């Protein structure tokens, strides 16, 4: 999941450099969503691993 966030971030940066505003904004938005999902899943797995069974 984090890999997809990085890929979309790179696409957003390249699109912004080349002047494609709409594509850059869309890619940056997708990267943010992927990163937030990654953080939530990471925190869930972190707390689930600390729980005593």
PyMOL CGO cylinders between C-alpha atoms (Angstrom):
from pymol import cmd
from pymol.cgo import CYLINDER

trace = [
    CYLINDER, 0.00, 0.00, 0.00, 2.82, 2.37, 0.84, 0.3, 1, 1, 1, 1, 1, 1,
    CYLINDER, 2.82, 2.37, 0.84, 4.39, 1.53, -2.53, 0.3, 1, 1, 1, 1, 1, 1,
    CYLINDER, 4.39, 1.53, -2.53, 1.27, 2.80, -4.34, 0.3, 1, 1, 1, 1, 1, 1,
    CYLINDER, 1.27, 2.80, -4.34, 1.35, 6.01, -2.33, 0.3, 1, 1, 1, 1, 1, 1,
    CYLINDER, 1.35, 6.01, -2.33, 4.95, 6.61, -3.39, 0.3, 1, 1, 1, 1, 1, 1,
    CYLINDER, 4.95, 6.61, -3.39, 4.17, 5.82, -7.03, 0.3, 1, 1, 1, 1, 1, 1,
    CYLINDER, 4.17, 5.82, -7.03, 1.26, 8.25, -7.15, 0.3, 1, 1, 1, 1, 1, 1,
    CYLINDER, 1.26, 8.25, -7.15, 3.35, 10.89, -5.38, 0.3, 1, 1, 1, 1, 1, 1,
    CYLINDER, 3.35, 10.89, -5.38, 6.08, 10.57, -8.00, 0.3, 1, 1, 1, 1, 1, 1,
    CYLINDER, 6.08, 10.57, -8.00, 3.47, 10.76, -10.77, 0.3, 1, 1, 1, 1, 1, 1,
    CYLINDER, 3.47, 10.76, -10.77, 2.02, 13.89, -9.15, 0.3, 1, 1, 1, 1, 1, 1,
    CYLINDER, 2.02, 13.89, -9.15, 5.44, 15.54, -8.93, 0.3, 1, 1, 1, 1, 1, 1,
    CYLINDER, 5.44, 15.54, -8.93, 6.31, 14.71, -12.53, 0.3, 1, 1, 1, 1, 1, 1,
    CYLINDER, 6.31, 14.71, -12.53, 2.92, 15.91, -13.76, 0.3, 1, 1, 1, 1, 1, 1,
    CYLINDER, 2.92, 15.91, -13.76, 3.30, 19.15, -11.81, 0.3, 1, 1, 1, 1, 1, 1,
    CYLINDER, 3.30, 19.15, -11.81, 6.75, 19.74, -13.30, 0.3, 1, 1, 1, 1, 1, 1,
    CYLINDER, 6.75, 19.74, -13.30, 5.42, 19.13, -16.81, 0.3, 1, 1, 1, 1, 1, 1,
    CYLINDER, 5.42, 19.13, -16.81, 2.44, 21.42, -16.22, 0.3, 1, 1, 1, 1, 1, 1,
    CYLINDER, 2.44, 21.42, -16.22, -0.43, 18.95, -16.11, 0.3, 1, 1, 1, 1, 1, 1,
    CYLINDER, -0.43, 18.95, -16.11, -2.36, 20.49, -13.21, 0.3, 1, 1, 1, 1, 1, 1,
    CYLINDER, -2.36, 20.49, -13.21, -5.38, 18.20, -13.22, 0.3, 1, 1, 1, 1, 1, 1,
    CYLINDER, -5.38, 18.20, -13.22, -3.35, 15.00, -13.38, 0.3, 1, 1, 1, 1, 1, 1,
    CYLINDER, -3.35, 15.00, -13.38, -1.01, 16.24, -10.65, 0.3, 1, 1, 1, 1, 1, 1,
    CYLINDER, -1.01, 16.24, -10.65, -3.90, 17.08, -8.33, 0.3, 1, 1, 1, 1, 1, 1,
    CYLINDER, -3.90, 17.08, -8.33, -5.60, 13.74, -8.93, 0.3, 1, 1, 1, 1, 1, 1,
    CYLINDER, -5.60, 13.74, -8.93, -2.39, 11.76, -8.36, 0.3, 1, 1, 1, 1, 1, 1,
    CYLINDER, -2.39, 11.76, -8.36, -1.61, 13.71, -5.20, 0.3, 1, 1, 1, 1, 1, 1,
    CYLINDER, -1.61, 13.71, -5.20, -5.11, 13.00, -3.89, 0.3, 1, 1, 1, 1, 1, 1,
    CYLINDER, -5.11, 13.00, -3.89, -4.77, 9.29, -4.60, 0.3, 1, 1, 1, 1, 1, 1,
    CYLINDER, -4.77, 9.29, -4.60, -1.35, 9.26, -2.91, 0.3, 1, 1, 1, 1, 1, 1,
    CYLINDER, -1.35, 9.26, -2.91, -2.83, 10.91, 0.19, 0.3, 1, 1, 1, 1, 1, 1,
    CYLINDER, -2.83, 10.91, 0.19, -5.65, 8.38, 0.38, 0.3, 1, 1, 1, 1, 1, 1,
    CYLINDER, -5.65, 8.38, 0.38, -3.27, 5.43, -0.05, 0.3, 1, 1, 1, 1, 1, 1,
    CYLINDER, -3.27, 5.43, -0.05, -0.96, 6.80, 2.63, 0.3, 1, 1, 1, 1, 1, 1,
    CYLINDER, -0.96, 6.80, 2.63, -3.82, 7.33, 5.10, 0.3, 1, 1, 1, 1, 1, 1,
    CYLINDER, -3.82, 7.33, 5.10, -5.08, 3.78, 4.50, 0.3, 1, 1, 1, 1, 1, 1,
    CYLINDER, -5.08, 3.78, 4.50, -1.53, 2.50, 5.03, 0.3, 1, 1, 1, 1, 1, 1,
    CYLINDER, -1.53, 2.50, 5.03, -1.25, 4.37, 8.34, 0.3, 1, 1, 1, 1, 1, 1,
    CYLINDER, -1.25, 4.37, 8.34, -4.59, 3.06, 9.59, 0.3, 1, 1, 1, 1, 1, 1,
    CYLINDER, -4.59, 3.06, 9.59, -3.70, -0.53, 8.69, 0.3, 1, 1, 1, 1, 1, 1,
    CYLINDER, -3.70, -0.53, 8.69, -0.27, -0.13, 10.28, 0.3, 1, 1, 1, 1, 1, 1,
    CYLINDER, -0.27, -0.13, 10.28, -1.75, 1.14, 13.54, 0.3, 1, 1, 1, 1, 1, 1,
    CYLINDER, -1.75, 1.14, 13.54, -4.35, -1.63, 13.62, 0.3, 1, 1, 1, 1, 1, 1,
    CYLINDER, -4.35, -1.63, 13.62, -1.69, -4.29, 13.09, 0.3, 1, 1, 1, 1, 1, 1,
    CYLINDER, -1.69, -4.29, 13.09, 0.57, -2.65, 15.67, 0.3, 1, 1, 1, 1, 1, 1,
    CYLINDER, 0.57, -2.65, 15.67, -2.09, -2.68, 18.38, 0.3, 1, 1, 1, 1, 1, 1,
    CYLINDER, -2.09, -2.68, 18.38, -3.35, -6.14, 17.41, 0.3, 1, 1, 1, 1, 1, 1,
    CYLINDER, -3.35, -6.14, 17.41, 0.18, -7.51, 17.76, 0.3, 1, 1, 1, 1, 1, 1,
    CYLINDER, 0.18, -7.51, 17.76, 0.63, -6.04, 21.25, 0.3, 1, 1, 1, 1, 1, 1,
    CYLINDER, 0.63, -6.04, 21.25, -2.55, -7.63, 22.55, 0.3, 1, 1, 1, 1, 1, 1,
    CYLINDER, -2.55, -7.63, 22.55, -2.03, -10.70, 24.73, 0.3, 1, 1, 1, 1, 1, 1,
    CYLINDER, -2.03, -10.70, 24.73, -3.89, -13.74, 23.48, 0.3, 1, 1, 1, 1, 1, 1,
]
cmd.load_cgo(trace, "trace")
